[in-house]
Amino acid sequence: MASTSSFAATPLTFELSRDLVRRIQRCRRRHGLKSTSAVVRAALERFDYAEFRAARREQFQISVRLSPAQKQTLFRQAYRRRVSAGELLRAALEAFARERAAGPPGRRTR
């Protein structure tokens, strides 16, 4: 069982969409709450955990080997763009797949 100290009132960080952050701010004003934390606490108090059903997303985990230079570039660019390395990796793979699907470089149109 986790110790009580692991559940102390310390800040938690979550990644949310811009739209959800805006909705949190509207709720804050509408309900006269003092902070974003107060909105989150109120939402959690009212949330029906028993009724929650997570959307199933079929995802797979892969392991790859990158050169030290590629790994450094990936993490440096992720830091600069304020995104995860995984998000950049997925974008690179999507772009590569689109490029390959378009056929040989000489036949592509833009």
C-alpha positions in Angstrom: 0.0 0.0 0.0 1.3 3.5 -0.8 2.4 5.6 2.1 0.3 8.6 3.1 3.2 10.9 2.2 3.0 9.8 -1.5 -0.5 11.4 -1.6 0.5 14.7 0.0 -0.9 17.9 -1.4 1.8 18.5 -4.0 1.2 19.9 -7.5 0.3 17.4 -10.3 0.9 18.3 -13.9 -1.5 17.2 -16.7 -1.5 17.9 -20.4 -4.8 19.3 -21.5 -6.1 20.7 -24.8 -6.4 24.5 -25.1 -10.2 24.1 -25.4 -10.4 22.3 -22.1 -8.3 24.9 -20.4 -10.6 27.6 -21.7 -13.6 25.6 -20.4 -12.0 25.3 -17.0 -11.6 29.1 -16.9 -15.3 29.6 -17.8 -16.3 27.1 -15.1 -14.1 29.0 -12.6 -15.8 32.3 -13.4 -19.3 30.8 -13.5 -19.0 29.0 -10.2 -17.0 31.7 -8.5 -14.1 29.4 -7.8 -10.7 30.9 -6.8 -8.4 28.7 -8.8 -8.0 26.1 -11.5 -7.2 23.7 -8.6 -10.6 24.5 -7.1 -12.3 23.6 -10.4 -10.5 20.3 -10.6 -11.3 19.5 -7.0 -15.0 20.3 -7.6 -15.0 18.2 -10.8 -13.4 15.2 -9.0 -15.9 15.5 -6.1 -18.8 15.2 -8.6 -17.3 12.6 -10.9 -18.9 9.2 -11.1 -15.9 6.9 -11.4 -18.2 3.8 -11.5 -19.7 5.0 -14.8 -16.4 5.9 -16.5 -15.5 3.9 -19.6 -12.2 4.7 -21.2 -12.2 5.0 -25.0 -10.3 2.1 -26.4 -7.4 3.1 -28.6 -5.5 0.4 -30.3 -1.9 1.3 -29.7 1.3 -0.7 -29.7 4.6 0.0 -28.1 7.8 -0.4 -30.1 11.4 -0.2 -29.2 13.9 1.2 -31.6 17.6 1.9 -31.7 18.7 5.5 -32.6 22.1 6.8 -33.1 23.3 9.1 -30.3 23.0 12.0 -32.6 19.4 11.2 -33.7 18.4 10.7 -30.1 20.0 14.0 -29.0 18.3 15.8 -31.9 14.9 14.2 -31.2 15.0 15.2 -27.5 16.4 18.7 -28.1 13.7 19.4 -30.7 11.0 18.1 -28.4 12.2 20.4 -25.7 12.4 23.4 -28.0 8.9 22.8 -29.3 7.5 21.9 -25.9 6.1 18.5 -27.0 7.1 15.0 -26.1 9.7 13.0 -28.0 6.9 10.5 -28.8 4.8 13.2 -30.4 7.7 14.2 -32.7 8.5 10.6 -33.5 4.8 9.9 -34.5 4.8 13.0 -36.6 8.0 12.0 -38.4 6.6 8.5 -39.0 3.3 9.9 -40.3 5.2 12.3 -42.7 7.4 9.5 -43.9 4.4 7.2 -44.5 2.6 9.9 -46.5 5.8 10.6 -48.5 6.3 6.9 -49.3 2.6 6.5 -50.2 3.0 9.3 -52.8 5.5 7.2 -54.8 9.0 8.0 -56.0 10.2 11.5 -55.5 10.0 12.3 -59.2 6.3 11.5 -59.3 5.1 13.6 -56.4 3.0 16.7 -56.8 2.7 19.4 -54.3 
